[in-house]
Amino acid sequence: MSVREFVVLGTASQVPTRHRNHNGYLLRWDGQGVLFDPGEGTQRQMLRAGVAAHDIDRICVTHFHGDHSLGLAGVIQRINLDQVPHPVTAHYPASGQRFFDRLRYATAYRETVKLTEAPVAADGVLAATPAYTLEARRLSHPVESFGYRLTEPDGVRMLPGRLAAHGIKGPDVGRIQREGALGGVRLEDVSEVRRGQRFAFVMDTRLCDGVHVLAEGCDMLVIESTFLDEDAVLAEDHGHLTAGQAAAVAREAGVRHLVLTHFSQRYSDPGLFAQQARAAGFDGELTVAHDLARVPLPKRQ
């Protein structure tokens, strides 16, 4: 059974609070799992959320500030302790290789799993699998930061009315899908394109071209909204977004489901982020993330 959901392990920025752990997010994409930005405490949050080390196929780190990466040491060691049976690939800014090395080998442990290091040095495609294409785009933050986007290949949706009109039924439906034509009837005569799903993960950044490229046409956009709009100057100074800015990006990009996260400890009312997102004109599905939330990706259109 295919499952596509976004599991929130932590939503705090800079420092954890009583109710918010440091960052950590797992995207379940059918039988694969992508772990984003494992901050301190991620391993314990995985336990609480029912996420196992075996669920991780790929790790994507946006940048090497502690709230996005200090959990790497524990997660990598847990992957090895549990002897995950498949290889795991780690993506992270190439400029932070020294930080990755220190975290990977922070303490002594027995390596049992093949962990492939795949540092990101420039915009572009990082991996192409049958399930998705993973790409990265540079963001604007005081340290080098990249956002990530998964795009599913387009598929085909068969149209029952057209199939019936051409007398195609039973095993012949599968045959025309495989062969592209049957008895003079082309596949495009009885089907339409089913657009692949699109997911983007945008963390610490000011507004920049990379934010807009990553968000464009996404079914789900997970994006930082560290500050409320009244603190826009602080956001700019520290390389972050406000709730209104994040929502405006989503509105302009045609995002279907917007997930706001990475909240400053100065705010205690999450409802304010939702209010400002709506005030910015975003009228799609909206989630103000909280720790241990499970957010399903929208159904295909």
Long-range contacts (C-beta under 8 A, 24 or more apart in sequence): 2-30, 2-31, 3-28, 3-30, 4-28, 4-29, 4-30, 4-197, 4-296, 4-297, 5-294, 5-295, 5-296, 5-297, 6-199, 6-220, 6-222, 6-259, 6-294, 6-295, 6-296, 6-297, 7-49, 7-51, 7-293, 7-294, 7-295, 8-49, 8-261, 8-289, 8-290, 8-291, 8-292, 8-293, 8-294, 8-295, 9-38, 9-42, 9-45, 9-46, 9-49, 9-51, 9-291, 9-292, 10-39, 10-41, 10-42, 10-45, 10-291, 11-261, 11-262, 11-263, 11-289, 11-290, 11-291, 12-39, 12-67, 12-262, 12-263, 12-265, 13-67, 13-204, 13-224, 13-226, 13-240, 13-262, 13-263, 13-264, 13-265, 14-67, 14-264, 14-265, 15-67, 15-265, 16-40, 16-41, 17-265, 19-290, 19-291, 20-263, 20-265, 20-290, 20-291, 21-45, 21-291, 22-66, 22-67, 22-68, 22-70, 22-71, 23-67, 23-68, 23-203, 23-261, 23-262, 24-71, 25-201, 25-222, 25-261, 26-51, 26-55, 26-56, 27-150, 27-199, 27-201, 28-55, 29-131, 29-132, 29-150, 29-199, 30-131, 32-57, 32-58, 32-129, 32-131, 33-57, 33-58, 34-58, 34-59, 34-60, 34-134, 34-150, 35-59, 35-60, 35-75, 36-60, 36-61, 36-62, 36-148, 36-201, 36-203, 36-222, 37-61, 37-62, 37-68, 37-69, 37-203, 38-68, 38-69, 38-71, 38-72, 38-74, 38-75, 39-66, 39-67, 39-68, 39-69, 39-70, 39-71, 40-66, 40-67, 40-70, 40-71, 41-71, 42-71, 42-74, 42-75, 43-71, 43-74, 43-75, 43-78, 45-291, 45-292, 46-75, 48-292, 49-292, 49-294, 52-82, 53-78, 53-79, 53-81, 53-82, 53-84, 54-82, 54-84, 54-85, 56-84, 56-88, 57-86, 57-88, 57-89, 58-88, 58-89, 58-90, 58-91, 58-127, 58-134, 59-88, 59-89, 59-90, 59-91, 59-92, 60-90, 60-91, 60-92, 60-134, 60-148, 60-201, 61-90, 61-91, 61-92, 61-93, 61-96, 61-100, 62-93, 62-139, 62-145, 62-146, 62-147, 62-148, 62-201, 62-203, 62-204, 63-93, 63-96, 63-139, 63-141, 63-143, 63-144, 63-145, 63-146, 63-203, 63-204, 64-92, 64-93, 64-96, 64-99, 64-100, 64-143, 65-143, 65-204, 68-203, 68-204, 69-99, 69-103, 70-103, 72-100, 72-103, 72-104, 73-103, 73-104, 73-106, 73-107, 76-103, 76-104, 76-115, 77-107, 77-109, 79-113, 79-115, 80-109, 80-110, 80-111, 80-112, 80-113, 81-109, 81-112, 83-112, 83-113, 84-113, 87-113, 87-114, 87-115, 87-116, 88-113, 88-114, 88-115, 88-116, 89-115, 89-116, 89-118, 89-127, 90-115, 90-116, 90-117, 90-118, 91-118, 91-119, 91-120, 91-126, 91-134, 91-136, 91-148, 92-119, 92-120, 93-119, 93-120, 93-121, 93-143, 93-144, 93-145, 93-146, 94-119, 94-120, 94-121, 95-121, 95-143, 95-144, 96-143, 96-144, 120-146, 123-210, 132-196, 137-209, 137-210, 137-213, 137-214, 138-208, 138-210, 139-202, 139-203, 139-204, 139-205, 139-206, 139-208, 139-210, 139-211, 140-205, 140-206, 140-207, 140-208, 140-210, 140-239, 141-204, 141-205, 141-206, 141-239, 142-238, 142-239, 145-203, 145-204, 145-205, 146-210, 147-200, 147-201, 147-202, 147-203, 147-205, 147-210, 147-211, 147-214, 148-200, 148-201, 148-214, 149-198, 149-199, 149-200, 149-201, 149-214, 149-218, 150-198, 150-199, 150-200, 151-196, 151-197, 151-198, 152-196, 152-197, 152-198, 153-196, 154-193, 154-194, 154-195, 154-196, 155-193, 155-194, 155-196, 156-187, 156-191, 156-192, 156-193, 156-194, 157-191, 157-192, 157-193, 157-194, 158-190, 158-191, 159-190, 159-191, 159-192, 162-189, 162-190, 162-191, 163-190, 166-190, 194-300, 195-300, 195-301, 197-297, 197-298, 197-300, 199-297, 203-262, 204-239, 204-240, 204-262, 205-239, 205-240, 205-241, 206-235, 206-236, 206-239, 206-240, 206-241, 207-241, 207-245, 207-249, 211-241, 211-249, 212-249, 212-252, 212-253, 215-249, 215-250, 215-252, 215-253, 215-255, 216-253, 216-254, 217-253, 217-254, 217-255, 218-253, 218-254, 218-255, 218-256, 219-255, 219-256, 219-257, 219-297, 219-298, 220-255, 220-256, 220-257, 220-258, 220-259, 220-295, 220-297, 220-298, 221-249, 221-250, 221-253, 221-255, 221-257, 221-258, 221-259, 222-259, 222-261, 222-289, 223-249, 223-250, 223-258, 223-259, 223-260, 223-261, 224-260, 224-261, 224-262, 225-260, 225-261, 225-262, 225-263, 225-273, 225-277, 226-262, 226-263, 226-264, 227-264, 228-267, 228-272, 228-273, 228-276, 229-276, 231-264, 231-266, 242-276, 243-272, 243-273, 243-276, 243-277, 243-280, 244-276, 244-277, 244-279, 244-280, 245-280, 246-277, 247-276, 247-277, 247-278, 247-280, 247-281, 247-282, 247-286, 248-280, 248-281, 248-282, 250-277, 250-282, 250-284, 251-280, 251-281, 251-282, 251-283, 251-284, 255-282, 255-284, 256-284, 256-285, 256-298, 257-284, 257-285, 257-286, 257-287, 257-295, 257-297, 257-298, 258-282, 258-284, 258-285, 258-286, 258-287, 259-287, 259-289, 259-295, 260-286, 260-287, 260-288, 260-289, 261-289
